[in-house]
Every structure is written in C-alpha cells, then in structure tokens.
Amino acid sequence: MNITEPVYFFPQLSLDEDDASNIDGFYVGYKINASPDPYTFIPVDKSHKSEVQSYELTSLNRFTEYSFIIQAYNKRGAGPPSETTSVRTLEFGKFLFCYPVN
C-alpha cells in the first residue's frame, strides 16, 4: 500500500565544516522494526544549494513501525551509521524523510 499524505521526520546530524565539505551524499536505511530483513538503503545526493535535504519514501506500509538510519558517504565509501530511530507511519499519508546538514 502506498501512502499519500506527507509525514515529516527530522533526525539531527551534526557535521563539522571539514566533514561536511567531504560528503557527497547520504544513504537512507529503513526496515520494518519487527522484520529480520536487513535495511534497504537509498542513496540521496547532497545538494550544495540547501542546508536541508529531504527524500520522500513512497512505498511504506500504512500504520507500520519502521527503523531508520543514515550514513554519510563520499568517494572513499560510507561512514558509520547514525543511531537508529523508530517511526510509525500513519494510516494515511506519505513519509518525507528530512535531515538537516550544517
């Protein structure tokens, strides 16, 4: 079931200026909390024009609890993952994953 209305989630990332300039983008990892399956990762390129990045996930199940992590990446590979955050989707609505980049 696809979800149709926006739901917002804002994990906080703290990057110092040197780290931020070396980042090419982020992997958004998500999975259903109760599932033994691994995370599904989606690469999201970093925009140099904005301090806030967002990615809309449209294939989530309604009224389901998901775990999310984010990992920065550059030409040398992925960094360590963020702490896991859990979010329950609404019965009706889209999930817009937003993360601020300083």
N, C-alpha and C positions, 0 to 999 in steps of 0.2 A: 504494500500500500504506500503510495507516495503521499507526502504531507504537503499542504498547500498554503498555509499562513506562516509568516516569519516568527521564529522564536530565537532569542538572542542569548548568546553565551560568551562571556569575556574572560578567558584565562589571562593572567598577568604574566608578561615576560619582561624581565629586566636584563637589558644588554648594555654593557658599557660601550662608549663610542667606537673603540677599536674593534670590538667584537661585531658590532652592527655593520660596519663597513665591509666586513669579510663574508657576510651572509648573502647567499644567492636566493634563498627561499626557505620554506618550512614544509615538513611532512606533517599532515594532519592524520593522526591514527585514531581509529574508532572501532568499537566492537560492542556487541550486546553484553551487558555485565555478566549474566549467568552462563554465557557461552564459553566452551573450552577452546573455541576457534581463536587463531591469532588476530592481531589488529589488522585492519585494512588501512593501508597508507595511501594518501593522495598528496602528490607534490603541488605546492602552491608557490609560484614565483613571487619574489619580493618586489614590490613596486617602489621605486625610488622617489615617487611623487607624493606619497602619502605616509603619514605616521600610523595609520590604522589600516590593517589588512583584513579582508573578510573572504570567506568561502562559503558558498551555500551548498549544504548537503540535502539532496532531494530524494534519496532512496531509503530513508529511515522508516522503521515501523512506527506506527502510532502507539502512544501510551506505553513506551518501552524504555527501560533504563539502559543507557549507553555509558561506556567508559571512553574517555578521550585523553590523548597525549599529543604533544607537539615536539618536533625535533627540528632544529635549525640545520641547514646543510649548505655546503659550498663545494668548490671543485675537489676538495680533499675528502669529502664524504659527509656523513651525518654526525652531529654532535650527540650528547646524551639526551635522553627523553626528559620532558617535563614530568612533574608529579601527575599522577592520574587524577582526573576529575570526572565525577559521575553526574549525568544529567538525564532526566526523564523527559521524553518528548510528550507533547500534548496529544490529546485525542485528534485534534485538527490543527494543522499548522506546519510550516516549514521550519527547518533548523538552519539558522545563519550563524556560522562559526566565525567569530571575530577575535582578533588578537592584536593588541597594541604593540608597536615596535618603536622603541626610543632610539 
